[in-house]
């Protein structure tokens, strides 16, 4: 009886692997690194609401590890690959305003998705953005109020606070599932890829955009290093 059950399980497994549209997929695992010396980053003076915001802020527009790896860079495939099913991005995410900074500073949301903007500070903030493809917004936000905003069209959007000039946040509206944000070590992974040639793009708020071609084949994960020139 056990032999029969084992044979049935093997047949089911083989059938599943052979079913059209079912694929294990490969992946790209990479690192984004700074090419050149890290620019000098000066503290940002805080002139108002120091009882919450402090007297100065560390700049967050370029976060680099001691090894020269870049945090908060957005990596994606230039075109959505046919026949690949990537991991779906969460349709809803949050961006908080805490200690007079956006947290996290960069978020990724799929086209059609929503961001819940929060305010954890005991003072008034203001959400202000002028996107190109999505409707603009400019809304005051007291502590404890959640403002939900949906984004329909892919683009990169800067969010500011008119009341606190140093505050910057970024919303990346993704065209397809193959987007990733680098971690504190500058690393990222794109999964669910069919074999083939791809163009990998990377964006960082201070360094701009660059790209590199890669071939996903038998090796899994396929490694890549993306360099961004210091400015």
VENJO-V981235 format. One line per field, one symbol per residue. burial: 1 if it has 24 or more other ideal C-beta (glycine too) atoms within 12 Angstrom, else 0. Layout:
burial: ???
This chain:
burial: 000000000000000000000000111111111100000000000000100110001001111100001111111111011001010010001111111111011111111011111111101011111010010010001000001010100111111110110111111111111111110001111111110001111111111011010101000001011111000
